[in-house]
C-alpha cells in the first residue's frame, strides 16, 4: 500500500516528466480527493 504523501509525490514527478507534452506549465497542482477502500487496504 502507498500512503497519500508518496502517492502525491509520485504523481507530481510523473506530471513534471510529461509537462513538455502538455504545452502549458503546471501551476497550483492540488489534491482533490482521497478515499479509503471499504476493506481499509487501499
mmCIF file of the N, C-alpha and C atoms, coordinates in Angstrom:
data_MODEL
# 
_entry.id   MODEL 
# 
loop_
_atom_site.group_PDB 
_atom_site.id 
_atom_site.type_symbol 
_atom_site.label_atom_id 
_atom_site.label_alt_id 
_atom_site.label_comp_id 
_atom_site.label_asym_id 
_atom_site.label_entity_id 
_atom_site.label_seq_id 
_atom_site.pdbx_PDB_ins_code 
_atom_site.Cartn_x 
_atom_site.Cartn_y 
_atom_site.Cartn_z 
_atom_site.occupancy 
_atom_site.B_iso_or_equiv 
_atom_site.pdbx_formal_charge 
_atom_site.auth_seq_id 
_atom_site.auth_comp_id 
_atom_site.auth_asym_id 
_atom_site.auth_atom_id 
_atom_site.pdbx_PDB_model_num 
ATOM 1   N N  . UNK A 1 1  ? 0.850   -1.173 0.000   1.00 0.00 ? 1  UNK A N  1 
ATOM 2   C CA . UNK A 1 1  ? 0.000   0.000  0.000   1.00 0.00 ? 1  UNK A CA 1 
ATOM 3   C C  . UNK A 1 1  ? 0.899   1.241  0.000   1.00 0.00 ? 1  UNK A C  1 
ATOM 4   N N  . UNK A 1 2  ? 0.467   2.273  -0.693  1.00 0.00 ? 2  UNK A N  1 
ATOM 5   C CA . UNK A 1 2  ? 1.194   3.530  -0.761  1.00 0.00 ? 2  UNK A CA 1 
ATOM 6   C C  . UNK A 1 2  ? 0.432   4.580  0.053   1.00 0.00 ? 2  UNK A C  1 
ATOM 7   N N  . UNK A 1 3  ? 1.155   5.349  0.832   1.00 0.00 ? 3  UNK A N  1 
ATOM 8   C CA . UNK A 1 3  ? 0.466   6.379  1.615   1.00 0.00 ? 3  UNK A CA 1 
ATOM 9   C C  . UNK A 1 3  ? 0.222   7.618  0.740   1.00 0.00 ? 3  UNK A C  1 
ATOM 10  N N  . UNK A 1 4  ? -0.591  8.512  1.244   1.00 0.00 ? 4  UNK A N  1 
ATOM 11  C CA . UNK A 1 4  ? -1.013  9.685  0.470   1.00 0.00 ? 4  UNK A CA 1 
ATOM 12  C C  . UNK A 1 4  ? 0.186   10.549 0.085   1.00 0.00 ? 4  UNK A C  1 
ATOM 13  N N  . UNK A 1 5  ? 1.084   10.771 1.012   1.00 0.00 ? 5  UNK A N  1 
ATOM 14  C CA . UNK A 1 5  ? 2.241   11.624 0.748   1.00 0.00 ? 5  UNK A CA 1 
ATOM 15  C C  . UNK A 1 5  ? 3.068   11.076 -0.417  1.00 0.00 ? 5  UNK A C  1 
ATOM 16  N N  . UNK A 1 6  ? 3.329   9.784  -0.424  1.00 0.00 ? 6  UNK A N  1 
ATOM 17  C CA . UNK A 1 6  ? 4.108   9.181  -1.502  1.00 0.00 ? 6  UNK A CA 1 
ATOM 18  C C  . UNK A 1 6  ? 3.334   9.133  -2.814  1.00 0.00 ? 6  UNK A C  1 
ATOM 19  N N  . UNK A 1 7  ? 2.043   8.967  -2.755  1.00 0.00 ? 7  UNK A N  1 
ATOM 20  C CA . UNK A 1 7  ? 1.225   8.974  -3.966  1.00 0.00 ? 7  UNK A CA 1 
ATOM 21  C C  . UNK A 1 7  ? 1.255   10.345 -4.620  1.00 0.00 ? 7  UNK A C  1 
ATOM 22  N N  . UNK A 1 8  ? 1.124   11.395 -3.836  1.00 0.00 ? 8  UNK A N  1 
ATOM 23  C CA . UNK A 1 8  ? 1.159   12.754 -4.369  1.00 0.00 ? 8  UNK A CA 1 
ATOM 24  C C  . UNK A 1 8  ? 2.535   13.043 -4.963  1.00 0.00 ? 8  UNK A C  1 
ATOM 25  N N  . UNK A 1 9  ? 3.579   12.620 -4.286  1.00 0.00 ? 9  UNK A N  1 
ATOM 26  C CA . UNK A 1 9  ? 4.936   12.831 -4.794  1.00 0.00 ? 9  UNK A CA 1 
ATOM 27  C C  . UNK A 1 9  ? 5.126   12.117 -6.132  1.00 0.00 ? 9  UNK A C  1 
ATOM 28  N N  . UNK A 1 10 ? 4.640   10.888 -6.248  1.00 0.00 ? 10 UNK A N  1 
ATOM 29  C CA . UNK A 1 10 ? 4.776   10.126 -7.488  1.00 0.00 ? 10 UNK A CA 1 
ATOM 30  C C  . UNK A 1 10 ? 4.022   10.787 -8.638  1.00 0.00 ? 10 UNK A C  1 
ATOM 31  N N  . UNK A 1 11 ? 2.823   11.263 -8.376  1.00 0.00 ? 11 UNK A N  1 
ATOM 32  C CA . UNK A 1 11 ? 2.043   11.939 -9.414  1.00 0.00 ? 11 UNK A CA 1 
ATOM 33  C C  . UNK A 1 11 ? 2.724   13.229 -9.843  1.00 0.00 ? 11 UNK A C  1 
ATOM 34  N N  . UNK A 1 12 ? 3.229   13.978 -8.892  1.00 0.00 ? 12 UNK A N  1 
ATOM 35  C CA . UNK A 1 12 ? 3.907   15.230 -9.205  1.00 0.00 ? 12 UNK A CA 1 
ATOM 36  C C  . UNK A 1 12 ? 5.122   14.968 -10.091 1.00 0.00 ? 12 UNK A C  1 
ATOM 37  N N  . UNK A 1 13 ? 5.918   13.959 -9.761  1.00 0.00 ? 13 UNK A N  1 
ATOM 38  C CA . UNK A 1 13 ? 7.082   13.618 -10.567 1.00 0.00 ? 13 UNK A CA 1 
ATOM 39  C C  . UNK A 1 13 ? 6.663   13.191 -11.975 1.00 0.00 ? 13 UNK A C  1 
ATOM 40  N N  . UNK A 1 14 ? 5.606   12.417 -12.078 1.00 0.00 ? 14 UNK A N  1 
ATOM 41  C CA . UNK A 1 14 ? 5.123   11.977 -13.384 1.00 0.00 ? 14 UNK A CA 1 
ATOM 42  C C  . UNK A 1 14 ? 4.666   13.171 -14.226 1.00 0.00 ? 14 UNK A C  1 
ATOM 43  N N  . UNK A 1 15 ? 3.873   14.054 -13.638 1.00 0.00 ? 15 UNK A N  1 
ATOM 44  C CA . UNK A 1 15 ? 3.384   15.215 -14.385 1.00 0.00 ? 15 UNK A CA 1 
ATOM 45  C C  . UNK A 1 15 ? 4.528   16.125 -14.820 1.00 0.00 ? 15 UNK A C  1 
ATOM 46  N N  . UNK A 1 16 ? 5.543   16.275 -13.975 1.00 0.00 ? 16 UNK A N  1 
ATOM 47  C CA . UNK A 1 16 ? 6.704   17.059 -14.376 1.00 0.00 ? 16 UNK A CA 1 
ATOM 48  C C  . UNK A 1 16 ? 7.408   16.418 -15.567 1.00 0.00 ? 16 UNK A C  1 
ATOM 49  N N  . UNK A 1 17 ? 7.438   15.093 -15.602 1.00 0.00 ? 17 UNK A N  1 
ATOM 50  C CA . UNK A 1 17 ? 8.132   14.399 -16.688 1.00 0.00 ? 17 UNK A CA 1 
ATOM 51  C C  . UNK A 1 17 ? 7.410   14.530 -18.023 1.00 0.00 ? 17 UNK A C  1 
ATOM 52  N N  . UNK A 1 18 ? 6.098   14.763 -18.021 1.00 0.00 ? 18 UNK A N  1 
ATOM 53  C CA . UNK A 1 18 ? 5.345   14.903 -19.275 1.00 0.00 ? 18 UNK A CA 1 
ATOM 54  C C  . UNK A 1 18 ? 4.901   16.342 -19.524 1.00 0.00 ? 18 UNK A C  1 
ATOM 55  N N  . UNK A 1 19 ? 5.382   17.264 -18.721 1.00 0.00 ? 19 UNK A N  1 
ATOM 56  C CA . UNK A 1 19 ? 4.963   18.661 -18.832 1.00 0.00 ? 19 UNK A CA 1 
ATOM 57  C C  . UNK A 1 19 ? 5.212   19.218 -20.229 1.00 0.00 ? 19 UNK A C  1 
ATOM 58  N N  . UNK A 1 20 ? 6.308   18.866 -20.867 1.00 0.00 ? 20 UNK A N  1 
ATOM 59  C CA . UNK A 1 20 ? 6.608   19.401 -22.193 1.00 0.00 ? 20 UNK A CA 1 
ATOM 60  C C  . UNK A 1 20 ? 5.589   18.927 -23.230 1.00 0.00 ? 20 UNK A C  1 
ATOM 61  N N  . UNK A 1 21 ? 4.973   17.792 -23.012 1.00 0.00 ? 21 UNK A N  1 
ATOM 62  C CA . UNK A 1 21 ? 3.954   17.287 -23.935 1.00 0.00 ? 21 UNK A CA 1 
ATOM 63  C C  . UNK A 1 21 ? 2.627   18.023 -23.788 1.00 0.00 ? 21 UNK A C  1 
ATOM 64  N N  . UNK A 1 22 ? 2.396   18.610 -22.628 1.00 0.00 ? 22 UNK A N  1 
ATOM 65  C CA . UNK A 1 22 ? 1.118   19.246 -22.340 1.00 0.00 ? 22 UNK A CA 1 
ATOM 66  C C  . UNK A 1 22 ? 1.025   20.659 -22.898 1.00 0.00 ? 22 UNK A C  1 
ATOM 67  N N  . UNK A 1 23 ? 2.164   21.312 -23.143 1.00 0.00 ? 23 UNK A N  1 
ATOM 68  C CA . UNK A 1 23 ? 2.157   22.635 -23.750 1.00 0.00 ? 23 UNK A CA 1 
ATOM 69  C C  . UNK A 1 23 ? 1.978   23.793 -22.790 1.00 0.00 ? 23 UNK A C  1 
ATOM 70  N N  . UNK A 1 24 ? 1.510   23.562 -21.598 1.00 0.00 ? 24 UNK A N  1 
ATOM 71  C CA . UNK A 1 24 ? 1.313   24.616 -20.609 1.00 0.00 ? 24 UNK A CA 1 
ATOM 72  C C  . UNK A 1 24 ? 2.035   24.231 -19.323 1.00 0.00 ? 24 UNK A C  1 
ATOM 73  N N  . UNK A 1 25 ? 2.562   25.223 -18.612 1.00 0.00 ? 25 UNK A N  1 
ATOM 74  C CA . UNK A 1 25 ? 3.203   24.900 -17.338 1.00 0.00 ? 25 UNK A CA 1 
ATOM 75  C C  . UNK A 1 25 ? 2.169   24.426 -16.311 1.00 0.00 ? 25 UNK A C  1 
ATOM 76  N N  . UNK A 1 26 ? 2.612   23.575 -15.428 1.00 0.00 ? 26 UNK A N  1 
ATOM 77  C CA . UNK A 1 26 ? 1.738   23.068 -14.372 1.00 0.00 ? 26 UNK A CA 1 
ATOM 78  C C  . UNK A 1 26 ? 1.902   23.954 -13.147 1.00 0.00 ? 26 UNK A C  1 
ATOM 79  N N  . UNK A 1 27 ? 0.859   24.680 -12.816 1.00 0.00 ? 27 UNK A N  1 
ATOM 80  C CA . UNK A 1 27 ? 0.881   25.571 -11.663 1.00 0.00 ? 27 UNK A CA 1 
ATOM 81  C C  . UNK A 1 27 ? -0.246  25.191 -10.710 1.00 0.00 ? 27 UNK A C  1 
ATOM 82  N N  . UNK A 1 28 ? 0.012   25.364 -9.441  1.00 0.00 ? 28 UNK A N  1 
ATOM 83  C CA . UNK A 1 28 ? -1.012  25.184 -8.408  1.00 0.00 ? 28 UNK A CA 1 
ATOM 84  C C  . UNK A 1 28 ? -1.685  23.822 -8.451  1.00 0.00 ? 28 UNK A C  1 
ATOM 85  N N  . UNK A 1 29 ? -0.884  22.765 -8.561  1.00 0.00 ? 29 UNK A N  1 
ATOM 86  C CA . UNK A 1 29 ? -1.454  21.422 -8.504  1.00 0.00 ? 29 UNK A CA 1 
ATOM 87  C C  . UNK A 1 29 ? -1.982  21.171 -7.100  1.00 0.00 ? 29 UNK A C  1 
ATOM 88  N N  . UNK A 1 30 ? -3.157  20.550 -7.034  1.00 0.00 ? 30 UNK A N  1 
ATOM 89  C CA . UNK A 1 30 ? -3.769  20.269 -5.734  1.00 0.00 ? 30 UNK A CA 1 
ATOM 90  C C  . UNK A 1 30 ? -4.415  18.899 -5.733  1.00 0.00 ? 30 UNK A C  1 
ATOM 91  N N  . UNK A 1 31 ? -4.419  18.300 -4.591  1.00 0.00 ? 31 UNK A N  1 
ATOM 92  C CA . UNK A 1 31 ? -5.083  17.018 -4.404  1.00 0.00 ? 31 UNK A CA 1 
ATOM 93  C C  . UNK A 1 31 ? -6.559  17.278 -4.175  1.00 0.00 ? 31 UNK A C  1 
ATOM 94  N N  . UNK A 1 32 ? -7.396  16.668 -4.994  1.00 0.00 ? 32 UNK A N  1 
ATOM 95  C CA . UNK A 1 32 ? -8.830  16.928 -4.890  1.00 0.00 ? 32 UNK A CA 1 
ATOM 96  C C  . UNK A 1 32 ? -9.511  16.022 -3.881  1.00 0.00 ? 32 UNK A C  1 
ATOM 97  N N  . UNK A 1 33 ? -9.165  14.751 -3.893  1.00 0.00 ? 33 UNK A N  1 
ATOM 98  C CA . UNK A 1 33 ? -9.911  13.826 -3.050  1.00 0.00 ? 33 UNK A CA 1 
ATOM 99  C C  . UNK A 1 33 ? -9.084  12.586 -2.746  1.00 0.00 ? 33 UNK A C  1 
ATOM 100 N N  . UNK A 1 34 ? -9.284  12.037 -1.563  1.00 0.00 ? 34 UNK A N  1 
ATOM 101 C CA . UNK A 1 34 ? -8.662  10.781 -1.164  1.00 0.00 ? 34 UNK A CA 1 
ATOM 102 C C  . UNK A 1 34 ? -9.750  9.919  -0.552  1.00 0.00 ? 34 UNK A C  1 
ATOM 103 N N  . UNK A 1 35 ? -9.804  8.667  -0.990  1.00 0.00 ? 35 UNK A N  1 
ATOM 104 C CA . UNK A 1 35 ? -10.785 7.732  -0.439  1.00 0.00 ? 35 UNK A CA 1 
ATOM 105 C C  . UNK A 1 35 ? -10.083 6.489  0.062   1.00 0.00 ? 35 UNK A C  1 
ATOM 106 N N  . UNK A 1 36 ? -10.523 5.983  1.168   1.00 0.00 ? 36 UNK A N  1 
ATOM 107 C CA . UNK A 1 36 ? -10.040 4.721  1.691   1.00 0.00 ? 36 UNK A CA 1 
ATOM 108 C C  . UNK A 1 36 ? -10.995 3.627  1.230   1.00 0.00 ? 36 UNK A C  1 
ATOM 109 N N  . UNK A 1 37 ? -10.430 2.516  0.748   1.00 0.00 ? 37 UNK A N  1 
ATOM 110 C CA . UNK A 1 37 ? -11.276 1.426  0.277   1.00 0.00 ? 37 UNK A CA 1 
ATOM 111 C C  . UNK A 1 37 ? -12.089 0.844  1.429   1.00 0.00 ? 37 UNK A C  1 
ATOM 112 N N  . UNK A 1 38 ? -13.152 0.133  1.093   1.00 0.00 ? 38 UNK A N  1 
ATOM 113 C CA . UNK A 1 38 ? -14.028 -0.453 2.119   1.00 0.00 ? 38 UNK A CA 1 
ATOM 114 C C  . UNK A 1 38 ? -13.297 -1.400 3.053   1.00 0.00 ? 38 UNK A C  1 
ATOM 115 N N  . UNK A 1 39 ? -12.273 -2.079 2.513   1.00 0.00 ? 39 UNK A N  1 
ATOM 116 C CA . UNK A 1 39 ? -11.528 -3.024 3.351   1.00 0.00 ? 39 UNK A CA 1 
ATOM 117 C C  . UNK A 1 39 ? -10.314 -2.368 4.045   1.00 0.00 ? 39 UNK A C  1 
ATOM 118 N N  . UNK A 1 40 ? -10.198 -1.043 3.891   1.00 0.00 ? 40 UNK A N  1 
ATOM 119 C CA . UNK A 1 40 ? -9.132  -0.257 4.524   1.00 0.00 ? 40 UNK A CA 1 
ATOM 120 C C  . UNK A 1 40 ? -7.730  -0.616 4.050   1.00 0.00 ? 40 UNK A C  1 
ATOM 121 N N  . UNK A 1 41 ? -7.617  -1.253 2.889   1.00 0.00 ? 41 UNK A N  1 
ATOM 122 C CA . UNK A 1 41 ? -6.313  -1.626 2.363   1.00 0.00 ? 41 UNK A CA 1 
ATOM 123 C C  . UNK A 1 41 ? -5.770  -0.670 1.325   1.00 0.00 ? 41 UNK A C  1 
ATOM 124 N N  . UNK A 1 42 ? -6.625  0.108  0.703   1.00 0.00 ? 42 UNK A N  1 
ATOM 125 C CA . UNK A 1 42 ? -6.203  0.993  -0.388  1.00 0.00 ? 42 UNK A CA 1 
ATOM 126 C C  . UNK A 1 42 ? -6.809  2.364  -0.208  1.00 0.00 ? 42 UNK A C  1 
# 
